[in-house]
Structure formats: structure tokens, C-alpha cells
Amino acid sequence: MRIAPFPLALLALAAGAVAMPMPGWAQSDPAAARLIEQLRPRAGGATRGIRLPSAPAPGAAAEAAPGAAPAVPAPPPVATTQRPAPRPPVVPDTTAPEGVAAVSITVTFPSGSATLTPQAEARLAPLGRALSSADLAPFRFLIEGHTDSVGDEAMNLDLSERRAAAVRDYLIRQFGVSGSRLQAVGLGETRLLVPTGDGVNEPRNRRVQVINLDG
């Protein structure tokens, strides 16, 4: 009797050897794909973790087998005075509220200017591709401009507003993102990503933060 060949694809699935590949566009544009994942609305609900076996209650004795030797108690733990090395402080990714889909992008401008440099446009290009993708098309976004603490507070606030507007205009002009989906606001030095004193030149604070308003 002749046995019909089993499809190779089903054989592979049965063996658990088939891995789902990334979409072709994501492989060629990983920066935009990463931003899409960061800016998707985050699903709510509790996370289901792996339930580990529970430890026996303190003082509970295990039932001994007949004829078994009595259990010898374990020696008490030896106290140690060695302390773990202090960990460096962790800088958060954004100053957005917890659970809100957001991303911060460091954008370079000439000192005192709201004109985007070629380097700034290169940093913003993946964001433009992400926001114009079908994955993020249904959502609206807040474009926040932030500065470091160098200079006058009022001047930094005005500068951050103009820079946020420049980023918004660039995304509309170069990537066709609808202006109705983008709202620009400047926050100056009021929400520093890296807390510093006045007059500190901290590049990570000179950034644009993008927040999903529908997430």
C-alpha cells in the first residue's frame, strides 16, 4: 500500500521547528518597528506569571519513613558583612505617566535655535515612518519639547515650544502625518529626564517626548 507523503510544513510544525519570521519591512527598518512597539497602546490587566511550588511553612516537619534515621537540622546560616556593590542610578526612558505608551528621542538643534539639523532629521526619520505606518494610523500623539537647565527658564520654555512645533511640521511635511493627529507643546526644563541643578548641560534632557494620547 502506498502512503501519501506528509506535507513538510506540517512535519515541521509537529516538531516545533517553525519560527514565525518578522515581517519583511520590520527586518529592513528595525528602528521604526521598535518605535511602533513602544508607541502602541499598552494592554491593561494583571500579568500572568509562572506559579512556583510553595515552600513548607516554618517549623513544619516532614513525615519520616519507617526505620529512617532522625533528620539532622541544618546548621544556621553564617552571617556575612559583605555588602553588594551599589548599582548606578537607572535613568528612566521617559517622564510620561506609568503605563502610558511613550518614547523620548534626543534631538539636536543649534544653540538657541528651533531649526532642525540634518542629524536631527536623521533621528526623527524612524519616528516619521512609525507614525505614518498602518499600525499607528488610528492614534493621536503629543509632541513634547524639553530642554536642559542651561539658560533662563522662560527662554527655555519658549525655545521648547518652537522646537516641538518644528518637529511636528517636519513629520507632517516629510512623512504625510495628518496634523490633526499631532499636538505640539513645550515644557522647557520643567520635566528633566535626568534631574540636575541649574545651568547643567545634560544632552539627555534636550529631547522630544512622544506620547500616545489614545493609549
C-alpha positions in Angstrom: 0.0 0.0 0.0 1.4 3.4 -0.9 1.4 6.0 1.9 0.8 9.6 0.8 3.6 11.9 1.7 3.1 14.1 4.8 3.4 17.8 4.0 6.8 19.2 5.1 5.2 22.2 6.7 3.0 20.1 8.9 6.0 17.9 9.8 7.9 21.0 10.9 5.0 22.3 12.9 4.7 19.0 14.6 8.3 19.0 15.6 8.1 22.6 16.8 10.7 23.8 14.4 8.9 26.5 12.6 9.6 30.1 13.9 7.4 33.0 12.9 9.6 35.4 10.9 9.5 39.1 11.4 7.6 41.0 8.6 10.0 41.9 5.8 9.6 45.7 6.4 10.4 45.3 10.1 13.7 43.5 9.2 14.7 46.3 6.9 13.5 49.1 9.3 14.1 47.9 12.8 14.3 51.4 14.3 10.7 52.2 13.1 9.5 48.8 14.2 10.9 49.4 17.7 9.1 52.8 17.9 5.9 51.2 16.8 6.1 48.7 19.7 6.9 51.5 22.2 4.0 53.7 21.0 1.3 51.1 20.8 -1.4 51.4 23.4 -0.5 49.1 26.3 -3.0 46.4 27.2 -4.3 46.5 30.8 -4.8 43.7 33.2 -2.7 41.7 35.5 0.3 39.8 34.2 0.1 36.0 34.5 3.3 34.7 35.9 4.6 31.1 36.5 3.4 29.7 39.8 6.3 28.2 41.7 5.8 25.4 44.3 5.2 26.9 47.7 7.8 26.4 50.4 6.8 24.5 53.5 5.6 26.5 56.5 8.2 27.4 59.1 8.5 24.7 61.7 6.6 22.1 59.7 8.4 18.7 59.9 8.3 16.2 57.0 6.9 12.8 57.8 9.7 10.3 58.3 9.7 6.9 56.6 9.6 3.9 59.0 13.1 3.0 60.3 14.7 6.1 58.9 17.4 7.9 60.8 16.3 11.1 62.5 16.8 14.2 60.5 19.8 16.3 61.4 18.9 20.0 61.5 20.8 22.2 59.0 23.4 24.5 60.5 22.3 28.1 60.9 23.4 30.4 58.1 26.7 32.2 58.6 26.3 36.0 58.8 28.3 38.0 56.4 29.2 41.6 56.5 30.0 41.8 52.8 27.6 44.3 51.0 26.8 44.2 47.3 28.4 46.9 45.2 26.0 49.9 44.7 24.3 49.9 41.4 24.4 53.1 39.2 21.2 55.0 39.2 18.8 54.0 36.4 17.7 56.8 34.1 14.1 56.3 33.0 13.2 56.2 29.3 10.5 58.9 29.6 8.8 61.2 32.1 5.3 60.1 30.9 2.9 58.6 33.4 3.4 55.0 34.2 1.6 52.7 31.8 1.3 55.3 29.0 2.9 54.4 25.7 5.7 57.0 25.1 9.2 57.4 23.8 11.9 60.0 24.2 14.2 61.0 21.3 17.3 63.1 21.7 17.1 65.8 19.0 20.0 68.2 18.3 19.4 71.9 17.4 21.8 74.7 17.0 22.2 76.7 20.3 19.1 78.9 20.8 17.6 77.8 17.5 14.5 75.8 16.5 15.9 74.8 13.1 16.3 71.0 12.7 19.8 70.0 11.7 20.4 67.1 9.3 21.4 65.0 12.3 18.1 65.8 14.0 16.2 64.9 10.9 18.0 61.5 10.7 17.0 60.8 14.3 13.4 61.7 13.6 13.0 59.8 10.3 12.3 56.4 12.0 9.6 58.2 14.1 8.0 59.6 10.9 7.9 56.2 9.4 6.4 54.7 12.5 3.7 57.4 12.9 2.8 57.0 9.2 2.5 53.2 9.4 -0.8 51.4 9.4 -0.1 50.2 13.0 -0.2 53.7 14.5 -2.5 55.4 12.0 -5.6 55.2 14.3 -3.9 57.1 17.1 -3.1 60.7 18.1 0.2 61.8 19.6 1.5 64.6 21.8 4.9 66.0 20.7 6.6 67.5 23.8 9.7 69.7 23.6 12.1 69.5 26.5 15.4 71.4 27.3 18.2 71.1 29.8 18.6 73.6 32.7 21.1 75.9 30.9 19.8 79.4 30.4 16.8 81.3 31.6 13.7 79.3 32.4 11.3 81.5 30.4 13.6 81.4 27.4 13.8 77.6 27.6 10.1 77.3 27.7 9.7 79.4 24.6 12.5 77.5 22.8 11.0 74.1 23.6 7.6 75.2 22.2 9.2 76.3 18.9 11.3 73.1 18.7 8.2 70.9 19.3 6.4 72.8 16.6 9.4 72.3 14.2 9.3 68.5 14.9 5.6 68.4 14.3 5.9 70.4 11.0 8.7 68.1 9.8 6.6 64.9 10.5 3.7 66.4 8.5 5.8 67.7 5.6 8.2 64.8 5.1 6.0 61.8 6.1 2.5 62.9 5.4 1.3 62.5 9.0 -2.0 64.3 9.4 -1.7 67.5 11.5 -4.9 66.5 13.3 -3.0 63.6 14.9 -0.2 65.7 16.3 -0.3 68.2 19.1 2.9 70.1 19.9 3.7 71.6 23.4 6.8 73.0 25.0 7.7 72.1 28.6 11.2 73.7 28.8 13.2 72.5 31.8 10.1 71.6 34.0 10.4 67.8 33.4 14.0 66.9 33.3 14.7 63.3 32.3 17.9 63.4 34.3 17.5 65.6 37.4 20.2 68.2 37.6 20.8 71.6 39.2 20.5 74.9 37.4 22.9 75.5 34.5 23.8 71.9 33.8 24.5 70.9 30.2 22.8 67.5 30.1 22.2 66.2 26.5 19.6 63.6 27.6 17.4 66.4 28.8 17.3 68.1 25.3 14.8 65.8 23.8 11.4 65.3 22.2 9.0 63.1 24.0 6.2 61.5 22.0 3.1 60.3 23.9 0.2 58.2 22.6 -2.9 60.3 23.5 -5.2 57.4 22.9 -3.2 54.8 24.8 
